[in-house]
């Protein structure tokens, strides 16, 4: 598993939560963009995990 990817995921998650609190709006454009980026990374992590599970 790529630790850099997991660190990036955690950093973006924290940034999204902080932005949502600051803006007091879950539908703020910046929150949505961060959420979509997180979704993409989560899909990549899940894909990597499935690939690793098939190998072992």
Secondary structure, DSSP 4 states (H G I P E B T S, - for coil): --HHHHHHHHHHHHHHHHHHHHHT-TT-HHHHHHHHHHHHHHHHHHHHHHHHHHH-
